[in-house]
Amino acid sequence: MNTSQDQNTADDPPPGAEETDAESPGAVKGTDAGAAFLSGAPAPAGTPGILSAETLSVAGVLFLAPVLFSSRVFQLFGWFVLTDTGAEQPALISAEIAVAGGTGALAVLSAAVSLVLSGTRTRAWARWTAAATVLVGLVALVASLITFVNVPSGS
């Protein structure tokens, strides 16, 4: 026994939802995201793309991960800044610190651009991740710069 209320076409909004303005036909208002997904409603305008705040936030974390997980920058910081130790191969150590500092700078730059691009539609996790990446990346970048300056030159 079919009634007209039981039959929903793909263009109809889910029950209890109201049709939005003519600018975005098919988009629903008044329901949660799960109901909109299940109904097949199109994604809202302004969805993240390849250069969105979310993408740049994740890129910043990926740039910062090798710097933090290798912990070599912090080891060299303790070795050259906190103690008065010489180096056998200062050029090699300087290059290693420069690469870590450059990667840290890319992480800070990517996360900072993510924060600049973020708006009201940006997911909260992207803003939190970008802010944390900027803060931790700046610490790693400053440690790299101080260590690079304190590496003794070769004799």
Backbone as CSV, one residue per row, in Angstrom:
resi,resn,N_x,N_y,N_z,CA_x,CA_y,CA_z,C_x,C_y,C_z
1,MET,0.829,-1.153,0.000,0.000,0.000,0.000,0.889,1.237,0.000
2,ASN,1.004,1.868,-1.123,1.834,3.055,-1.272,0.980,4.306,-1.200
3,THR,1.455,5.249,-0.435,0.813,6.555,-0.412,1.794,7.569,-0.946
4,SER,1.319,8.742,-1.212,2.212,9.760,-1.758,3.234,10.214,-0.737
5,GLN,2.970,10.037,0.557,3.933,10.439,1.581,5.092,9.463,1.675
6,ASP,4.895,8.200,1.308,5.943,7.196,1.414,6.959,7.292,0.282
7,GLN,6.591,7.914,-0.813,7.467,7.950,-1.976,8.227,9.267,-1.989
8,ASN,9.537,9.172,-1.907,10.409,10.340,-1.980,11.249,10.217,-3.231
9,THR,11.336,11.263,-4.011,12.233,11.248,-5.161,13.585,11.786,-4.720
10,ALA,14.555,11.658,-5.571,15.912,12.099,-5.225,15.990,13.614,-5.073
11,ASP,15.068,14.352,-5.699,15.115,15.807,-5.629,14.393,16.366,-4.415
12,ASP,13.627,15.533,-3.720,12.884,16.014,-2.559,13.781,16.049,-1.334
13,PRO,13.621,17.084,-0.482,14.378,17.106,0.773,13.848,16.044,1.717
14,PRO,14.640,15.619,2.691,14.176,14.616,3.631,12.998,15.158,4.448
15,PRO,12.204,14.261,5.007,11.057,14.710,5.788,11.496,15.616,6.932
16,GLY,10.784,16.707,7.121,11.087,17.636,8.196,12.075,18.714,7.801
17,ALA,12.641,18.635,6.594,13.603,19.639,6.157,12.915,20.647,5.270
18,GLU,13.424,21.837,5.270,12.869,22.887,4.450,13.821,23.166,3.304
19,GLU,13.278,23.489,2.158,14.096,23.830,0.999,14.718,25.201,1.227
20,THR,15.988,25.356,0.872,16.655,26.651,1.040,16.358,27.530,-0.149
21,ASP,17.020,28.657,-0.238,16.790,29.612,-1.309,17.194,29.027,-2.654
22,ALA,16.894,29.740,-3.700,17.106,29.241,-5.057,18.583,29.208,-5.446
23,GLU,19.454,29.803,-4.644,20.870,29.820,-4.989,21.487,28.426,-4.949
24,SER,21.024,27.586,-4.047,21.570,26.238,-3.944,20.423,25.240,-3.933
25,PRO,19.889,24.901,-5.097,18.753,23.981,-5.142,19.156,22.595,-4.661
26,GLY,18.293,21.982,-3.924,18.550,20.640,-3.420,19.204,20.625,-2.064
27,ALA,19.834,21.723,-1.660,20.453,21.781,-0.337,19.356,21.877,0.704
28,VAL,19.563,21.246,1.824,18.536,21.214,2.846,18.948,22.031,4.048
29,LYS,17.951,22.503,4.768,18.189,23.308,5.942,17.310,22.747,7.040
30,GLY,17.779,22.778,8.259,16.965,22.323,9.373,17.204,20.869,9.736
31,THR,18.191,20.221,9.146,18.503,18.837,9.494,19.967,18.753,9.866
32,ASP,20.353,17.654,10.458,21.767,17.470,10.761,22.508,16.972,9.525
33,ALA,23.813,16.938,9.617,24.626,16.564,8.463,24.386,15.129,8.038
34,GLY,24.116,14.254,8.995,23.868,12.856,8.660,22.631,12.676,7.804
35,ALA,21.561,13.381,8.140,20.332,13.284,7.350,20.544,13.860,5.957
36,ALA,21.305,14.951,5.865,21.586,15.539,4.562,22.417,14.581,3.715
37,PHE,23.359,13.890,4.340,24.185,12.929,3.611,23.347,11.764,3.117
38,LEU,22.509,11.231,4.010,21.684,10.087,3.642,20.658,10.435,2.578
39,SER,20.225,11.683,2.541,19.236,12.077,1.540,19.875,12.328,0.189
40,GLY,21.193,12.421,0.150,21.877,12.670,-1.113,21.941,14.133,-1.467
41,ALA,21.779,15.001,-0.479,21.833,16.436,-0.732,23.244,16.826,-1.139
42,PRO,23.366,17.808,-2.025,24.705,18.234,-2.431,25.453,18.879,-1.275
43,ALA,26.748,18.853,-1.377,27.585,19.462,-0.345,27.366,20.962,-0.344
44,PRO,27.462,21.591,0.823,27.268,23.035,0.872,28.354,23.767,0.099
45,ALA,28.010,24.953,-0.354,28.965,25.753,-1.116,30.173,26.086,-0.251
46,GLY,31.314,26.181,-0.865,32.520,26.527,-0.136,33.176,25.332,0.531
47,THR,32.957,24.137,0.012,33.597,22.962,0.602,35.097,23.030,0.374
48,PRO,35.875,22.419,1.257,37.334,22.508,1.168,37.863,21.927,-0.133
49,GLY,38.882,22.553,-0.642,39.547,22.088,-1.844,40.985,21.726,-1.536
50,ILE,41.788,21.688,-2.563,43.166,21.259,-2.373,44.011,22.315,-1.653
51,LEU,43.661,23.581,-1.763,44.395,24.635,-1.061,43.519,25.275,0.012
52,SER,42.818,24.450,0.738,41.936,24.947,1.793,42.688,25.016,3.118
53,ALA,42.034,25.590,4.104,42.635,25.689,5.432,42.888,24.305,6.014
54,GLU,41.990,23.367,5.770,42.157,22.014,6.293,43.385,21.332,5.688
55,THR,43.530,21.465,4.378,44.660,20.832,3.695,45.991,21.417,4.153
56,LEU,46.045,22.728,4.253,47.291,23.361,4.679,47.609,23.062,6.134
57,SER,46.602,22.875,6.951,46.818,22.510,8.348,47.454,21.123,8.449
58,VAL,46.932,20.184,7.681,47.501,18.829,7.682,48.907,18.847,7.077
59,ALA,49.116,19.649,6.053,50.447,19.749,5.451,51.456,20.292,6.464
60,GLY,51.035,21.252,7.266,51.926,21.783,8.298,52.331,20.719,9.298
61,VAL,51.380,19.887,9.699,51.695,18.804,10.637,52.661,17.814,9.986
62,LEU,52.437,17.515,8.712,53.319,16.574,8.021,54.727,17.139,7.836
63,PHE,54.844,18.445,7.642,56.172,19.061,7.576,56.858,19.044,8.937
64,LEU,56.095,19.214,9.997,56.674,19.315,11.333,57.018,17.948,11.935
65,ALA,56.330,16.905,11.515,56.527,15.577,12.105,57.977,15.088,12.044
66,PRO,58.671,15.155,10.898,60.061,14.670,10.883,60.984,15.476,11.788
67,VAL,60.718,16.760,11.908,61.560,17.603,12.765,61.413,17.177,14.222
68,LEU,60.196,16.915,14.638,59.959,16.565,16.039,60.317,15.121,16.356
69,PHE,60.001,14.205,15.448,60.232,12.794,15.743,61.692,12.392,15.623
70,SER,62.477,13.127,14.849,63.897,12.784,14.777,64.627,13.250,16.029
71,SER,64.160,14.314,16.620,64.694,14.933,17.847,66.186,15.264,17.737
72,ARG,66.735,15.220,16.560,68.148,15.531,16.380,68.426,17.018,16.631
73,VAL,67.483,17.875,16.258,67.669,19.307,16.473,67.812,19.601,17.958
74,PHE,66.980,18.979,18.764,67.023,19.228,20.195,68.263,18.603,20.839
75,GLN,68.712,17.490,20.292,69.954,16.883,20.773,71.140,17.798,20.453
76,LEU,71.194,18.299,19.241,72.281,19.205,18.856,72.182,20.531,19.604
77,PHE,70.959,20.972,19.888,70.768,22.181,20.692,71.424,22.008,22.059
78,GLY,71.156,20.890,22.695,71.769,20.620,23.991,73.271,20.464,23.902
79,TRP,73.724,19.903,22.803,75.156,19.641,22.637,75.946,20.934,22.412
80,PHE,75.463,21.796,21.530,76.231,22.986,21.158,75.861,24.238,21.943
81,VAL,74.628,24.352,22.384,74.201,25.574,23.063,74.411,25.466,24.566
82,LEU,74.026,24.345,25.144,74.093,24.204,26.598,75.460,23.745,27.091
83,THR,76.258,23.161,26.216,77.618,22.765,26.590,78.598,23.423,25.628
84,ASP,79.855,23.329,25.916,80.883,23.934,25.065,81.633,22.825,24.332
85,THR,80.916,22.125,23.467,81.475,20.972,22.780,81.831,21.348,21.348
86,GLY,82.920,20.823,20.856,83.319,21.039,19.474,82.709,19.985,18.569
87,ALA,82.800,20.210,17.286,82.250,19.271,16.313,83.348,18.797,15.379
88,GLU,83.283,17.505,15.011,84.273,16.962,14.084,83.951,17.355,12.644
89,GLN,82.662,17.380,12.307,82.248,17.721,10.952,81.201,18.839,11.013
90,PRO,81.645,20.059,11.233,80.680,21.144,11.410,79.837,21.430,10.171
91,ALA,80.369,21.214,8.992,79.592,21.470,7.779,78.417,20.496,7.669
92,LEU,78.670,19.243,8.004,77.609,18.242,7.960,76.527,18.539,8.996
93,ILE,76.941,18.915,10.185,75.989,19.227,11.249,75.212,20.498,10.910
94,SER,75.895,21.492,10.349,75.214,22.724,9.948,74.169,22.453,8.867
95,ALA,74.505,21.585,7.915,73.546,21.236,6.867,72.336,20.512,7.447
96,GLU,72.565,19.620,8.389,71.474,18.891,9.022,70.548,19.850,9.779
97,ILE,71.131,20.795,10.472,70.328,21.770,11.216,69.583,22.689,10.254
98,ALA,70.215,23.059,9.148,69.561,23.928,8.164,68.356,23.236,7.526
99,VAL,68.488,21.957,7.227,67.370,21.214,6.649,66.218,21.112,7.650
100,ALA,66.542,20.817,8.903,65.501,20.743,9.927,64.834,22.102,10.135
101,GLY,65.622,23.170,10.133,65.067,24.508,10.271,64.206,24.899,9.082
102,GLY,64.636,24.535,7.895,63.834,24.817,6.695,62.516,24.065,6.691
103,THR,62.552,22.819,7.111,61.324,22.038,7.191,60.397,22.606,8.262
104,GLY,60.975,23.028,9.377,60.174,23.670,10.423,59.570,24.978,9.936
105,ALA,60.333,25.728,9.138,59.812,26.985,8.584,58.665,26.725,7.613
106,LEU,58.779,25.671,6.800,57.670,25.303,5.907,56.422,24.917,6.697
107,ALA,56.616,24.218,7.806,55.479,23.837,8.649,54.800,25.067,9.225
108,VAL,55.585,26.004,9.728,55.014,27.227,10.298,54.318,28.041,9.210
109,LEU,54.924,28.152,8.047,54.331,28.910,6.948,53.013,28.283,6.499
110,SER,53.001,26.978,6.326,51.788,26.284,5.898,50.666,26.440,6.923
111,ALA,50.993,26.279,8.183,49.969,26.406,9.225,49.501,27.850,9.364
112,ALA,50.399,28.805,9.206,50.001,30.214,9.293,49.073,30.593,8.140
113,VAL,49.364,30.119,6.948,48.474,30.364,5.806,47.119,29.696,6.049
114,SER,47.137,28.528,6.663,45.885,27.853,7.015,45.053,28.703,7.959
115,LEU,45.700,29.309,8.945,44.971,30.178,9.869,44.437,31.422,9.171
116,VAL,45.198,31.960,8.224,44.738,33.139,7.480,43.535,32.790,6.607
117,LEU,43.559,31.621,5.999,42.464,31.207,5.111,41.231,30.719,5.862
118,SER,41.379,30.396,7.123,40.244,29.827,7.849,39.154,30.881,8.036
119,GLY,37.950,30.403,8.007,36.790,31.265,8.171,35.761,30.582,9.049
120,THR,34.543,31.035,8.937,33.481,30.466,9.776,33.141,29.043,9.373
121,ARG,33.398,28.689,8.130,33.068,27.339,7.661,34.208,26.351,7.847
122,THR,35.365,26.832,8.302,36.515,25.950,8.522,36.248,25.077,9.736
123,ARG,36.579,23.823,9.603,36.370,22.901,10.716,37.278,23.285,11.889
124,ALA,36.776,23.058,13.084,37.509,23.456,14.290,38.836,22.720,14.412
125,TRP,38.870,21.439,14.042,40.103,20.681,14.186,41.208,21.274,13.318
126,ALA,40.858,21.864,12.167,41.873,22.454,11.289,42.479,23.697,11.936
127,ARG,41.652,24.511,12.582,42.176,25.703,13.261,43.042,25.309,14.447
128,TRP,42.609,24.316,15.217,43.389,23.869,16.381,44.727,23.284,15.938
129,THR,44.687,22.458,14.920,45.911,21.834,14.422,46.874,22.886,13.870
130,ALA,46.343,23.837,13.139,47.201,24.880,12.578,47.816,25.740,13.685
131,ALA,47.025,26.086,14.683,47.558,26.894,15.777,48.639,26.139,16.545
132,ALA,48.409,24.874,16.824,49.407,24.066,17.531,50.664,23.900,16.681
133,THR,50.497,23.732,15.382,51.652,23.584,14.490,52.475,24.864,14.455
134,VAL,51.810,26.007,14.440,52.551,27.274,14.453,53.351,27.406,15.744
135,LEU,52.724,27.117,16.876,53.415,27.268,18.157,54.597,26.313,18.297
136,VAL,54.370,25.040,18.038,55.435,24.047,18.188,56.486,24.230,17.100
137,GLY,56.056,24.581,15.909,56.999,24.818,14.820,57.907,25.998,15.090
138,LEU,57.367,27.039,15.711,58.210,28.182,16.066,59.262,27.796,17.098
139,VAL,58.902,26.954,18.044,59.886,26.479,19.032,60.996,25.698,18.323
140,ALA,60.619,24.800,17.419,61.620,24.023,16.683,62.465,24.926,15.782
141,LEU,61.834,25.928,15.176,62.563,26.842,14.306,63.557,27.691,15.098
142,VAL,63.155,28.190,16.240,64.059,28.980,17.079,65.210,28.113,17.588
143,ALA,64.894,26.878,17.991,65.953,25.967,18.434,66.940,25.694,17.299
144,SER,66.426,25.543,16.079,67.313,25.316,14.930,68.201,26.524,14.666
145,LEU,67.612,27.709,14.722,68.402,28.921,14.468,69.490,29.128,15.519
146,ILE,69.142,28.945,16.780,70.126,29.128,17.848,71.233,28.082,17.740
147,THR,70.858,26.844,17.426,71.856,25.784,17.278,72.751,26.051,16.078
148,PHE,72.168,26.488,14.972,72.942,26.763,13.773,73.990,27.851,14.029
149,VAL,73.598,28.867,14.775,74.517,29.959,15.080,75.633,29.492,16.006
150,ASN,75.345,28.544,16.897,76.320,28.112,17.892,77.208,26.943,17.467
151,VAL,77.000,26.404,16.275,77.875,25.328,15.804,79.242,25.935,15.500
152,PRO,80.298,25.385,16.105,81.626,25.959,15.858,82.076,25.723,14.419
153,SER,82.828,26.656,13.901,83.335,26.491,12.540,84.501,25.526,12.533
154,GLY,84.735,24.932,11.383,85.832,23.962,11.256,87.190,24.631,11.310
155,SER,88.189,23.870,11.776,89.542,24.448,11.859,90.397,23.977,10.720
